[in-house]
């Protein structure tokens, strides 16, 4: 008998749903693109860069970036978000489904990365996040 | 009367193991993984990255990295190309390609150590 498995949810959608629910009115925008960052500060950007998975669980490597107009704002929110994720497990509804973050490992804590020649500050972190199917 | 046998049980030798973690033997797998990351990143880097992909190098003898309080021998992958940061992390006009990050993640998964 062949099992047709339910597809995994997009982890960036899960992250944005968590951020919208648990950090209300903090972010001016969220997304995976970089070209609409500056008009929507404080901006949360996420992108999956790798991972591995099986029938029941998937572990993804996720870049999470915070863009802000000041160092203190960006750094504080990046650290707050890091502390929030590391307080796993977390669950959130994405569409009709409940998604559970079982484990989070911070493989790169928030560090500042250059953002062109503009005064905008960017803080990037990388997380290894395990979710259930 | 025979003397009773005394047993000391297992005593971990933290000092010797600490020396092992800083040894060439412990560094070898890290160096091998670093070279694999460079090869994979060069293979996957977009053609538009120009000389950046060719600039990826391995530092086989960087200072030890301390993980959970324990110093360990390691190896670094780096680039001295001026465009490497833009290609790796992106900017307003260039999407982050993450050639090194993705190659590192992939090699890590192959070795059973995601990320």
gemmi code that builds the backbone of each chain (N, CA, C; Angstrom):
import gemmi

chains = {
    "A": [
        ("UNK", (0.844, -1.196, 0.000), (0.000, 0.000, 0.000), (0.878, 1.244, 0.000)),
        ("UNK", (0.491, 2.212, -0.760), (1.291, 3.444, -0.829), (0.675, 4.511, 0.056)),
        ("UNK", (1.510, 5.103, 0.867), (1.037, 6.220, 1.685), (1.298, 7.532, 0.964)),
        ("UNK", (0.300, 8.379, 0.915), (0.524, 9.719, 0.381), (0.613, 10.647, 1.588)),
        ("UNK", (1.783, 11.183, 1.791), (2.017, 11.989, 2.981), (1.584, 13.429, 2.763)),
        ("UNK", (1.214, 14.032, 3.855), (0.851, 15.449, 3.814), (2.137, 16.268, 3.639)),
        ("UNK", (2.161, 17.240, 2.741), (3.403, 18.005, 2.557), (3.755, 18.831, 3.789)),
        ("UNK", (5.031, 19.054, 3.972), (5.453, 19.947, 5.047), (5.051, 21.372, 4.708)),
        ("UNK", (4.793, 22.154, 5.759), (4.501, 23.572, 5.540), (5.789, 24.332, 5.272)),
        ("UNK", (5.654, 25.445, 4.588), (6.802, 26.317, 4.360), (7.218, 26.899, 5.711)),
        ("UNK", (8.457, 26.659, 6.074), (8.908, 27.079, 7.401), (8.916, 28.600, 7.556)),
        ("UNK", (9.125, 29.304, 6.455), (9.101, 30.772, 6.570), (7.677, 31.256, 6.913)),
        ("UNK", (6.664, 30.608, 6.339), (5.279, 30.964, 6.674), (5.005, 30.700, 8.160)),
        ("UNK", (5.559, 29.595, 8.652), (5.378, 29.249, 10.075), (6.011, 30.333, 10.948)),
        ("UNK", (7.205, 30.734, 10.567), (7.924, 31.741, 11.345), (7.179, 33.080, 11.333)),
        ("UNK", (6.678, 33.468, 10.169), (5.970, 34.747, 10.078), (4.660, 34.690, 10.874)),
        ("UNK", (4.013, 33.543, 10.872), (2.771, 33.407, 11.650), (3.068, 33.528, 13.148)),
        ("UNK", (4.158, 32.931, 13.576), (4.552, 33.038, 14.992), (4.868, 34.493, 15.346)),
        ("UNK", (5.622, 35.154, 14.463), (6.027, 36.532, 14.731), (4.809, 37.458, 14.775)),
        ("UNK", (3.879, 37.256, 13.845), (2.684, 38.110, 13.801), (1.810, 37.904, 15.043)),
        ("UNK", (1.759, 36.665, 15.514), (0.907, 36.370, 16.669), (1.547, 36.839, 17.984)),
        ("UNK", (2.852, 36.553, 18.137), (3.476, 36.771, 19.444), (4.283, 38.064, 19.542)),
        ("UNK", (4.472, 38.753, 18.421), (5.097, 40.086, 18.454), (4.195, 41.062, 17.705)),
        ("UNK", (2.952, 41.260, 18.206), (2.024, 42.119, 17.470), (2.527, 43.563, 17.438)),
        ("UNK", (2.327, 44.222, 16.335), (2.683, 45.643, 16.152), (4.185, 45.922, 16.248)),
        ("UNK", (5.000, 44.897, 16.203), (6.451, 45.116, 16.263), (7.018, 45.281, 14.855)),
        ("UNK", (6.568, 44.432, 13.941), (7.171, 44.421, 12.608), (6.384, 45.285, 11.622)),
        ("UNK", (7.135, 45.999, 10.782), (6.507, 46.775, 9.715), (6.331, 45.943, 8.463)),
        ("UNK", (7.048, 44.833, 8.395), (6.927, 43.947, 7.244), (7.670, 42.647, 7.477)),
        ("UNK", (7.259, 41.622, 6.752), (7.916, 40.313, 6.832), (7.915, 39.714, 5.438)),
        ("UNK", (8.957, 38.978, 5.125), (8.977, 38.334, 3.819), (10.292, 37.644, 3.552)),
        ("UNK", (10.380, 37.087, 2.345), (11.600, 36.380, 1.968), (12.466, 37.221, 1.030)),
        ("UNK", (11.917, 38.353, 0.577), (12.651, 39.190, -0.389), (13.461, 40.262, 0.321)),
        ("UNK", (14.373, 40.859, -0.432), (15.206, 41.911, 0.138), (14.885, 43.285, -0.433)),
        ("UNK", (14.097, 43.313, -1.513), (13.927, 44.604, -2.179), (12.876, 45.506, -1.553)),
        ("UNK", (12.062, 44.971, -0.610), (11.083, 45.854, 0.029), (11.386, 46.037, 1.515)),
        ("UNK", (12.644, 45.904, 1.853), (13.059, 45.989, 3.249), (12.925, 47.407, 3.787)),
        ("UNK", (13.485, 48.361, 3.056), (13.708, 49.692, 3.618), (12.417, 50.466, 3.872)),
        ("UNK", (11.370, 50.154, 3.110), (10.113, 50.873, 3.296), (9.258, 50.250, 4.391)),
        ("UNK", (9.705, 49.140, 4.960), (8.851, 48.409, 5.914), (9.592, 48.043, 7.197)),
        ("UNK", (10.336, 48.960, 7.734), (11.080, 48.671, 8.970), (10.113, 48.632, 10.161)),
        ("UNK", (10.337, 47.890, 11.087), (11.297, 46.873, 11.361), (10.937, 45.632, 10.531)),
        ("UNK", (11.874, 45.169, 9.714), (11.547, 44.134, 8.744), (12.131, 42.796, 9.174)),
        ("UNK", (11.323, 41.755, 9.054), (11.769, 40.401, 9.382), (11.866, 39.604, 8.084)),
        ("UNK", (13.068, 39.117, 7.802), (13.269, 38.322, 6.590), (13.729, 36.934, 6.970)),
        ("UNK", (13.217, 35.913, 6.275), (13.620, 34.537, 6.575), (13.775, 33.772, 5.277)),
        ("UNK", (14.695, 32.825, 5.302), (14.922, 31.995, 4.115), (15.501, 30.655, 4.542)),
        ("UNK", (14.955, 29.583, 3.981), (15.478, 28.247, 4.265), (16.696, 28.017, 3.382)),
        ("UNK", (17.817, 27.613, 3.988), (19.028, 27.403, 3.185), (19.481, 25.947, 3.148)),
        ("UNK", (18.810, 25.074, 3.888), (19.200, 23.663, 3.852), (18.362, 22.859, 4.819)),
        ("UNK", (18.657, 21.576, 4.896), (17.934, 20.746, 5.850), (17.859, 19.307, 5.409)),
        ("UNK", (17.248, 18.507, 6.269), (17.039, 17.096, 5.943), (15.760, 16.661, 6.634)),
        ("UNK", (15.152, 15.596, 6.116), (13.885, 15.197, 6.716), (13.518, 13.765, 6.432)),
        ("UNK", (12.418, 13.334, 7.052), (11.926, 11.984, 6.858), (10.417, 11.977, 6.869)),
        ("UNK", (9.846, 10.825, 7.177), (8.386, 10.706, 7.143), (7.701, 11.559, 8.191)),
        ("UNK", (8.314, 11.644, 9.353), (7.627, 12.297, 10.470), (8.147, 13.684, 10.805)),
        ("UNK", (9.452, 13.895, 10.625), (10.059, 15.164, 11.025), (10.950, 15.709, 9.924)),
        ("UNK", (11.102, 17.008, 9.940), (12.078, 17.638, 9.053), (12.863, 18.658, 9.866)),
        ("UNK", (14.165, 18.669, 9.627), (15.023, 19.669, 10.262), (15.533, 20.599, 9.178)),
        ("UNK", (15.219, 21.877, 9.313), (15.616, 22.854, 8.293), (16.581, 23.855, 8.889)),
        ("UNK", (17.452, 24.341, 8.040), (18.369, 25.402, 8.439), (17.809, 26.706, 7.890)),
        ("UNK", (17.579, 27.655, 8.784), (16.845, 28.861, 8.418), (17.648, 30.111, 8.762)),
        ("UNK", (17.841, 30.979, 7.769), (18.426, 32.301, 8.029), (17.301, 33.240, 8.445)),
        ("UNK", (17.505, 33.971, 9.532), (16.518, 34.952, 9.998), (17.220, 36.302, 10.135)),
        ("UNK", (16.694, 37.312, 9.446), (17.336, 38.626, 9.477), (16.364, 39.694, 9.962)),
        ("UNK", (16.882, 40.601, 10.792), (16.116, 41.758, 11.253), (16.746, 43.016, 10.677)),
        ("UNK", (15.937, 43.844, 10.048), (16.407, 45.123, 9.502), (15.757, 46.246, 10.310)),
        ("UNK", (16.584, 47.184, 10.769), (16.047, 48.278, 11.587), (16.752, 49.571, 11.240)),
        ("UNK", (16.157, 50.693, 11.701), (16.787, 51.985, 11.407), (17.868, 52.329, 12.421)),
        ("UNK", (17.906, 51.612, 13.538), (18.945, 51.873, 14.533), (19.542, 50.559, 15.029)),
        ("UNK", (20.802, 50.633, 15.457), (21.488, 49.446, 15.966), (20.711, 48.835, 17.130)),
        ("UNK", (20.335, 49.674, 18.103), (19.720, 49.150, 19.322), (18.390, 48.450, 19.016)),
        ("UNK", (17.609, 49.037, 18.134), (16.304, 48.446, 17.793), (16.489, 47.076, 17.144)),
        ("UNK", (17.373, 47.027, 16.162), (17.585, 45.767, 15.444), (18.174, 44.694, 16.325)),
        ("UNK", (19.192, 45.073, 17.091), (19.872, 44.100, 17.949), (18.924, 43.566, 19.023)),
        ("UNK", (18.166, 44.481, 19.635), (17.264, 44.050, 20.714), (16.185, 43.110, 20.191)),
        ("UNK", (15.620, 43.432, 19.031), (14.545, 42.582, 18.514), (15.099, 41.249, 18.013)),
        ("UNK", (16.304, 41.280, 17.418), (16.918, 40.017, 16.969), (17.178, 39.105, 18.171)),
        ("UNK", (17.645, 39.695, 19.261), (17.905, 38.897, 20.468), (16.589, 38.429, 21.100)),
        ("UNK", (15.586, 39.291, 21.076), (14.284, 38.909, 21.642), (13.686, 37.746, 20.844)),
        ("UNK", (13.835, 37.815, 19.530), (13.293, 36.756, 18.683), (14.067, 35.450, 18.879)),
        ("UNK", (15.369, 35.571, 19.060), (16.199, 34.399, 19.331), (15.756, 33.727, 20.633)),
        ("UNK", (15.597, 34.534, 21.675), (15.178, 33.986, 22.965), (13.799, 33.327, 22.845)),
        ("UNK", (12.938, 33.957, 22.054), (11.593, 33.411, 21.832), (11.663, 32.036, 21.151)),
        ("UNK", (12.444, 31.949, 20.082), (12.533, 30.666, 19.358), (13.145, 29.577, 20.233)),
        ("UNK", (14.153, 29.960, 21.018), (14.829, 28.958, 21.844), (13.957, 28.510, 23.025)),
        ("UNK", (12.841, 29.175, 23.209), (11.896, 28.734, 24.236), (10.927, 27.699, 23.679)),
        ("UNK", (11.397, 26.878, 22.734), (10.544, 25.882, 22.103), (10.060, 24.872, 23.145)),
        ("UNK", (9.039, 24.060, 22.882), (8.279, 23.961, 21.637), (7.327, 25.142, 21.441)),
        ("UNK", (7.081, 25.452, 20.182), (6.113, 26.481, 19.804), (5.144, 25.871, 18.810)),
        ("UNK", (3.914, 26.309, 18.860), (2.956, 25.838, 17.862), (2.151, 27.017, 17.349)),
        ("UNK", (1.745, 26.920, 16.103), (0.977, 28.007, 15.504), (0.139, 27.439, 14.368)),
        ("UNK", (-0.984, 28.077, 14.125), (-1.825, 27.661, 13.010), (-1.379, 28.369, 11.747)),
        ("UNK", (-1.117, 27.593, 10.710), (-0.801, 28.158, 9.398), (-1.893, 27.662, 8.466)),
        ("UNK", (-2.757, 28.572, 8.034), (-3.943, 28.138, 7.283), (-4.838, 27.340, 8.223)),
        ("UNK", (-5.139, 26.120, 7.817), (-6.023, 25.286, 8.635), (-5.244, 24.344, 9.550)),
        ("UNK", (-3.930, 24.364, 9.428), (-3.140, 23.345, 10.123), (-2.353, 23.898, 11.286)),
        ("UNK", (-2.205, 23.072, 12.305), (-1.372, 23.431, 13.441), (0.024, 22.870, 13.196)),
        ("UNK", (1.013, 23.726, 13.271), (2.399, 23.301, 13.055), (3.140, 23.415, 14.390)),
        ("UNK", (3.935, 22.385, 14.692), (4.678, 22.366, 15.958), (6.174, 22.445, 15.671)),
        ("UNK", (6.829, 23.407, 16.314), (8.291, 23.469, 16.279), (8.791, 22.661, 17.474)),
        ("UNK", (9.395, 21.503, 17.183), (9.801, 20.610, 18.261), (11.121, 21.003, 18.901)),
        ("UNK", (12.044, 21.443, 18.073), (13.367, 21.758, 18.600), (13.999, 22.872, 17.784)),
        ("UNK", (14.686, 23.747, 18.470), (15.381, 24.851, 17.798), (16.805, 24.910, 18.334)),
        ("UNK", (17.760, 24.954, 17.403), (19.167, 25.138, 17.778), (19.662, 26.380, 17.058)),
        ("UNK", (20.301, 27.258, 17.798), (20.838, 28.478, 17.198), (22.261, 28.187, 16.734)),
        ("UNK", (22.441, 28.046, 15.419), (23.787, 27.719, 14.928), (24.620, 28.970, 14.699)),
        ("UNK", (23.955, 30.123, 14.574), (24.686, 31.401, 14.497), (23.850, 32.446, 15.222)),
        ("UNK", (24.297, 32.927, 16.365), (23.537, 33.951, 17.077), (23.471, 35.240, 16.260)),
        ("UNK", (22.541, 36.158, 16.603), (22.413, 37.384, 15.797), (23.720, 38.174, 15.737)),
        ("UNK", (24.192, 38.389, 14.512), (25.389, 39.213, 14.293), (25.053, 40.250, 13.227)),
        ("UNK", (25.712, 41.387, 13.290), (25.424, 42.425, 12.303), (26.128, 42.128, 10.988)),
        ("UNK", (25.398, 42.296, 9.893), (25.956, 42.151, 8.551), (25.776, 43.474, 7.819)),
        ("UNK", (26.691, 43.797, 6.917), (26.556, 45.073, 6.201), (25.312, 45.097, 5.308)),
        ("UNK", (24.748, 46.282, 5.162), (23.601, 46.460, 4.268), (23.867, 47.683, 3.392)),
        ("UNK", (24.558, 47.446, 2.310), (24.909, 48.511, 1.375), (25.527, 49.705, 2.097)),
        ("UNK", (25.242, 50.911, 1.560), (25.811, 52.092, 2.198), (24.730, 52.886, 2.918)),
        ("UNK", (23.609, 52.232, 3.211), (22.515, 52.937, 3.871), (22.682, 52.835, 5.389)),
        ("UNK", (21.994, 53.709, 6.128), (22.124, 53.664, 7.597), (21.349, 52.504, 8.222)),
        ("UNK", (20.663, 51.722, 7.419), (19.885, 50.603, 7.968), (20.804, 49.523, 8.511)),
        ("UNK", (20.429, 48.987, 9.668), (21.254, 47.966, 10.307), (20.590, 46.603, 10.117)),
        ("UNK", (21.422, 45.617, 9.828), (20.904, 44.259, 9.587), (21.543, 43.293, 10.573)),
        ("UNK", (20.701, 42.504, 11.245), (21.191, 41.487, 12.171), (20.710, 40.117, 11.685)),
        ("UNK", (21.661, 39.215, 11.482), (21.326, 37.910, 10.912), (21.669, 36.795, 11.884)),
        ("UNK", (20.783, 35.827, 11.955), (21.017, 34.641, 12.783), (20.612, 33.415, 11.962)),
        ("UNK", (21.123, 32.260, 12.341), (20.738, 31.016, 11.661), (20.268, 30.011, 12.698)),
        ("UNK", (19.156, 29.360, 12.378), (18.566, 28.388, 13.296), (18.362, 27.062, 12.579)),
        ("UNK", (18.502, 26.004, 13.368), (18.176, 24.664, 12.888), (16.860, 24.305, 13.580)),
        ("UNK", (15.797, 24.177, 12.790), (14.456, 24.021, 13.371), (13.835, 22.702, 12.923)),
        ("UNK", (13.356, 21.935, 13.895), (12.694, 20.660, 13.590), (11.187, 20.821, 13.715)),
        ("UNK", (10.485, 20.380, 12.667), (9.016, 20.426, 12.698), (8.454, 19.043, 12.409)),
        ("UNK", (7.237, 18.823, 12.923), (6.550, 17.555, 12.618), (5.755, 17.706, 11.340)),
        ("UNK", (5.549, 16.574, 10.654), (4.734, 16.606, 9.454), (3.279, 16.907, 9.812)),
    ],
    "B": [
        ("UNK", (45.070, -13.837, 55.782), (43.836, -13.595, 55.057), (44.114, -12.738, 53.819)),
        ("UNK", (43.493, -13.130, 52.701), (43.730, -12.380, 51.452), (43.106, -10.995, 51.536)),
        ("UNK", (43.826, -10.090, 50.932), (43.335, -8.715, 50.942), (42.164, -8.569, 49.953)),
        ("UNK", (41.166, -7.843, 50.327), (40.027, -7.641, 49.425), (40.440, -6.802, 48.217)),
        ("UNK", (39.932, -7.218, 47.090), (40.237, -6.463, 45.866), (39.531, -5.105, 45.919)),
        ("UNK", (40.233, -4.071, 45.557), (39.588, -2.748, 45.506), (39.465, -2.315, 44.048)),
        ("UNK", (38.351, -1.763, 43.719), (38.113, -1.322, 42.349), (37.916, 0.193, 42.329)),
        ("UNK", (38.487, 0.767, 41.345), (38.374, 2.225, 41.280), (37.267, 2.678, 40.331)),
        ("UNK", (36.832, 1.761, 39.433), (35.796, 2.144, 38.477), (36.347, 3.063, 37.393)),
        ("UNK", (35.470, 3.524, 36.534), (35.894, 4.356, 35.393), (36.129, 5.796, 35.834)),
        ("UNK", (37.278, 6.289, 35.476), (37.563, 7.707, 35.752), (37.871, 8.402, 34.432)),
        ("UNK", (37.013, 9.312, 33.992), (37.289, 9.986, 32.721), (38.551, 10.837, 32.813)),
        ("UNK", (39.366, 10.754, 31.756), (40.607, 11.515, 31.717), (40.370, 12.774, 30.880)),
        ("UNK", (39.807, 13.775, 31.523), (39.430, 14.991, 30.784), (40.643, 15.701, 30.196)),
        ("UNK", (41.764, 15.633, 30.897), (42.948, 16.355, 30.436), (43.465, 15.755, 29.114)),
        ("UNK", (43.544, 14.414, 29.086), (44.024, 13.768, 27.853), (43.052, 13.995, 26.708)),
        ("UNK", (41.756, 13.904, 27.010), (40.770, 14.084, 25.945), (40.798, 15.522, 25.430)),
        ("UNK", (41.022, 16.458, 26.345), (41.154, 17.855, 25.941), (42.324, 18.034, 24.990)),
        ("UNK", (43.445, 17.340, 25.272), (44.611, 17.419, 24.380), (44.284, 16.803, 23.029)),
        ("UNK", (43.507, 15.707, 23.055), (43.119, 15.063, 21.791), (42.292, 16.017, 20.933)),
        ("UNK", (41.368, 16.753, 21.563), (40.506, 17.654, 20.793), (41.280, 18.792, 20.133)),
        ("UNK", (42.495, 19.021, 20.612), (43.332, 20.065, 20.002), (44.400, 19.475, 19.078)),
        ("UNK", (44.370, 18.158, 18.885), (45.437, 17.491, 18.132), (45.190, 17.543, 16.624)),
        ("UNK", (46.237, 17.186, 15.887), (46.126, 17.094, 14.429), (45.095, 16.045, 14.030)),
        ("UNK", (45.054, 14.966, 14.794), (44.117, 13.871, 14.505), (42.668, 14.368, 14.564)),
        ("UNK", (42.385, 15.213, 15.537), (41.025, 15.744, 15.653), (40.779, 16.829, 14.612)),
        ("UNK", (41.848, 17.481, 14.150), (41.689, 18.551, 13.160), (41.410, 17.991, 11.763)),
        ("UNK", (41.956, 16.794, 11.472), (41.857, 16.238, 10.120), (40.427, 16.189, 9.562)),
        ("UNK", (39.432, 15.683, 10.329), (38.066, 15.649, 9.775), (37.534, 17.048, 9.471)),
        ("UNK", (37.912, 18.024, 10.310), (37.450, 19.402, 10.072), (38.071, 19.952, 8.791)),
        ("UNK", (39.347, 19.646, 8.572), (40.030, 20.120, 7.361), (39.398, 19.473, 6.122)),
        ("UNK", (39.127, 18.184, 6.235), (38.503, 17.468, 5.117), (37.121, 18.057, 4.807)),
        ("UNK", (36.341, 18.315, 5.852), (35.006, 18.891, 5.646), (35.124, 20.277, 5.026)),
        ("UNK", (36.096, 21.054, 5.467), (36.269, 22.411, 4.930), (36.593, 22.362, 3.438)),
        ("UNK", (37.471, 21.433, 3.035), (37.793, 21.309, 1.606), (36.564, 20.858, 0.809)),
        ("UNK", (35.771, 19.971, 1.407), (34.543, 19.532, 0.727), (33.563, 20.699, 0.561)),
        ("UNK", (33.494, 21.556, 1.577), (32.603, 22.729, 1.511), (33.047, 23.654, 0.380)),
        ("UNK", (34.363, 23.866, 0.273), (34.879, 24.734, -0.796), (34.521, 24.151, -2.168)),
        ("UNK", (34.739, 22.842, -2.336), (34.445, 22.204, -3.626), (32.966, 22.344, -3.977)),
        ("UNK", (32.115, 22.062, -2.987), (30.670, 22.122, -3.226), (30.224, 23.558, -3.512)),
        ("UNK", (30.755, 24.504, -2.749), (30.374, 25.908, -2.941), (30.813, 26.395, -4.316)),
        ("UNK", (31.988, 25.986, -4.761), (32.465, 26.393, -6.088), (31.591, 25.785, -7.183)),
        ("UNK", (31.171, 24.548, -6.934), (30.337, 23.850, -7.914), (28.968, 24.511, -8.025)),
        ("UNK", (28.422, 24.929, -6.880), (27.059, 25.454, -6.857), (26.961, 26.955, -7.104)),
        ("UNK", (28.071, 27.656, -6.912), (28.010, 29.116, -7.048), (27.581, 29.483, -8.460)),
        ("UNK", (26.711, 30.490, -8.559), (26.237, 30.917, -9.868), (27.376, 31.441, -10.727)),
        ("UNK", (27.169, 31.385, -12.042), (28.216, 31.851, -12.947), (28.476, 33.344, -12.753)),
        ("UNK", (27.429, 34.047, -12.291), (27.584, 35.494, -12.118), (28.445, 35.855, -10.906)),
        ("UNK", (28.880, 34.876, -10.152), (29.714, 35.200, -8.987), (31.164, 35.465, -9.399)),
        ("UNK", (31.479, 35.218, -10.678), (32.808, 35.546, -11.180), (33.923, 34.909, -10.387)),
        ("UNK", (34.845, 35.757, -9.927), (36.023, 35.232, -9.261), (35.778, 34.882, -7.802)),
        ("UNK", (34.602, 35.216, -7.297), (34.352, 34.954, -5.878), (34.436, 33.462, -5.571)),
        ("UNK", (33.800, 32.642, -6.413), (33.811, 31.197, -6.159), (35.237, 30.651, -6.141)),
        ("UNK", (36.058, 31.185, -7.032), (37.455, 30.712, -7.071), (38.237, 31.164, -5.852)),
        ("UNK", (37.710, 32.178, -5.160), (38.474, 32.746, -4.047), (38.271, 31.988, -2.737)),
        ("UNK", (37.355, 31.027, -2.691), (37.125, 30.294, -1.447), (38.367, 29.463, -1.095)),
        ("UNK", (38.788, 29.603, 0.161), (40.001, 28.915, 0.607), (39.781, 28.312, 1.979)),
        ("UNK", (40.703, 27.426, 2.349), (40.632, 26.785, 3.666), (41.830, 27.226, 4.501)),
        ("UNK", (41.560, 27.683, 5.700), (42.621, 27.923, 6.680), (42.674, 26.661, 7.553)),
        ("UNK", (43.744, 25.896, 7.377), (43.813, 24.596, 8.067), (44.295, 24.703, 9.499)),
        ("UNK", (44.713, 25.878, 9.899), (45.247, 25.983, 11.257), (44.801, 27.266, 11.965)),
        ("UNK", (43.473, 27.473, 12.062), (43.011, 28.672, 12.768), (43.107, 28.459, 14.288)),
        ("UNK", (42.947, 29.508, 15.072), (42.947, 29.325, 16.522), (41.814, 28.392, 16.928)),
        ("UNK", (41.965, 27.655, 18.033), (40.909, 26.729, 18.450), (39.590, 27.461, 18.726)),
        ("UNK", (38.506, 26.768, 18.451), (37.177, 27.293, 18.750), (36.709, 26.660, 20.056)),
        ("UNK", (36.135, 27.467, 20.943), (35.662, 26.926, 22.214), (34.169, 26.637, 22.129)),
        ("UNK", (33.819, 25.364, 22.282), (32.422, 24.947, 22.246), (32.050, 24.403, 23.616)),
        ("UNK", (31.057, 25.019, 24.225), (30.603, 24.620, 25.561), (31.785, 24.506, 26.525)),
        ("UNK", (32.671, 25.484, 26.453), (33.782, 25.538, 27.396), (34.986, 24.703, 27.018)),
        ("UNK", (34.909, 23.941, 25.902), (36.020, 23.067, 25.528), (36.666, 23.540, 24.232)),
        ("UNK", (37.954, 23.914, 24.275), (38.625, 24.308, 23.036), (38.847, 23.122, 22.108)),
        ("UNK", (38.604, 23.346, 20.813), (38.748, 22.269, 19.824), (39.496, 22.765, 18.599)),
        ("UNK", (40.266, 21.854, 18.003), (40.918, 22.169, 16.737), (39.851, 22.216, 15.651)),
        ("UNK", (40.006, 23.128, 14.722), (39.001, 23.247, 13.676), (39.658, 23.734, 12.379)),
        ("UNK", (38.858, 24.008, 11.378), (39.354, 24.575, 10.122), (38.341, 25.608, 9.656)),
        ("UNK", (38.824, 26.626, 8.950), (37.944, 27.705, 8.488), (37.854, 27.712, 6.969)),
        ("UNK", (36.686, 28.088, 6.471), (36.542, 28.387, 5.050), (36.369, 29.897, 4.936)),
        ("UNK", (37.102, 30.541, 4.052), (37.011, 31.993, 3.951), (37.214, 32.443, 2.510)),
        ("UNK", (36.936, 33.712, 2.304), (37.184, 34.314, 0.998), (37.756, 35.701, 1.225)),
        ("UNK", (38.701, 36.097, 0.387), (39.229, 37.458, 0.487), (38.759, 38.306, -0.694)),
        ("UNK", (37.738, 37.824, -1.391), (37.207, 38.576, -2.532), (36.267, 39.671, -2.023)),
        ("UNK", (36.336, 40.821, -2.649), (35.562, 41.982, -2.189), (34.047, 41.751, -2.341)),
        ("UNK", (33.647, 40.893, -3.273), (32.216, 40.649, -3.505), (31.654, 39.479, -2.705)),
        ("UNK", (32.493, 38.825, -1.922), (32.055, 37.599, -1.241), (30.897, 37.858, -0.273)),
        ("UNK", (30.960, 38.960, 0.464), (29.893, 39.259, 1.432), (28.566, 39.480, 0.716)),
        ("UNK", (28.627, 40.244, -0.385), (27.390, 40.529, -1.134), (26.796, 39.241, -1.694)),
        ("UNK", (27.634, 38.369, -2.230), (27.133, 37.124, -2.819), (26.611, 36.188, -1.738)),
        ("UNK", (27.279, 36.152, -0.612), (26.854, 35.250, 0.461), (25.567, 35.751, 1.139)),
        ("UNK", (25.545, 37.037, 1.487), (24.444, 37.537, 2.312), (23.482, 38.471, 1.588)),
        ("UNK", (23.791, 38.858, 0.362), (22.869, 39.675, -0.417), (22.877, 41.139, -0.018)),
        ("UNK", (22.224, 41.950, -0.853), (21.994, 43.363, -0.526), (20.754, 43.821, -1.292)),
        ("UNK", (20.570, 45.125, -1.376), (19.345, 45.654, -1.991), (19.111, 45.106, -3.394)),
        ("UNK", (20.180, 44.953, -4.140), (20.047, 44.565, -5.548), (20.358, 43.093, -5.813)),
        ("UNK", (21.005, 42.441, -4.871), (21.428, 41.055, -5.096), (20.824, 40.146, -4.036)),
        ("UNK", (20.186, 39.111, -4.473), (19.627, 38.152, -3.539), (20.765, 37.360, -2.891)),
        ("UNK", (20.605, 37.043, -1.604), (21.630, 36.254, -0.903), (21.707, 34.870, -1.532)),
        ("UNK", (22.880, 34.508, -2.021), (23.014, 33.184, -2.641), (23.479, 32.130, -1.651)),
        ("UNK", (24.178, 32.543, -0.611), (24.625, 31.660, 0.475), (25.389, 30.425, -0.023)),
        ("UNK", (26.301, 30.567, -0.983), (27.004, 29.361, -1.467), (27.749, 28.640, -0.358)),
        ("UNK", (28.421, 29.383, 0.523), (29.164, 28.710, 1.597), (28.215, 28.158, 2.664)),
        ("UNK", (27.201, 28.946, 2.997), (26.255, 28.492, 4.020), (25.525, 27.226, 3.596)),
        ("UNK", (25.093, 27.208, 2.338), (24.366, 26.033, 1.842), (25.287, 24.823, 1.722)),
        ("UNK", (26.515, 25.062, 1.268), (27.469, 23.940, 1.151), (27.791, 23.406, 2.545)),
        ("UNK", (27.969, 24.306, 3.506), (28.257, 23.870, 4.879), (27.122, 23.054, 5.446)),
        ("UNK", (25.884, 23.506, 5.191), (24.724, 22.767, 5.689), (24.662, 21.383, 5.066)),
        ("UNK", (24.945, 21.323, 3.775), (24.861, 20.041, 3.059), (25.943, 19.066, 3.536)),
        ("UNK", (27.154, 19.557, 3.688), (28.234, 18.689, 4.179), (27.925, 18.245, 5.600)),
        ("UNK", (27.397, 19.146, 6.400), (27.036, 18.798, 7.775), (26.004, 17.691, 7.830)),
        ("UNK", (24.993, 17.787, 6.943), (23.967, 16.740, 6.908), (24.542, 15.400, 6.496)),
        ("UNK", (25.461, 15.429, 5.520), (26.074, 14.164, 5.079), (26.843, 13.514, 6.219)),
        ("UNK", (27.377, 14.349, 7.103), (28.162, 13.828, 8.221), (27.292, 13.607, 9.453)),
        ("UNK", (25.978, 13.728, 9.276), (25.070, 13.474, 10.388), (25.035, 14.607, 11.389)),
        ("UNK", (25.443, 15.795, 10.945), (25.458, 16.947, 11.851), (24.865, 18.136, 11.130)),
        ("UNK", (23.505, 18.195, 11.051), (22.899, 19.268, 10.289), (23.404, 20.636, 10.745)),
        ("UNK", (23.695, 21.479, 9.796), (24.136, 22.829, 10.098), (25.587, 22.905, 10.450)),
    ],
}
model = gemmi.Model(1)
for chain_id, residues in chains.items():
    chain = gemmi.Chain(chain_id)
    for i, (resn, *xyz) in enumerate(residues, 1):
        res = gemmi.Residue()
        res.name, res.seqid = resn, gemmi.SeqId(i, " ")
        for name, pos in zip(("N", "CA", "C"), xyz):
            atom = gemmi.Atom()
            atom.name, atom.element = name, gemmi.Element(name[0])
            atom.pos, atom.b_iso = gemmi.Position(*pos), 0.0
            res.add_atom(atom)
        chain.add_residue(res)
    model.add_chain(chain)
structure = gemmi.Structure()
structure.add_model(model)
structure.setup_entities()
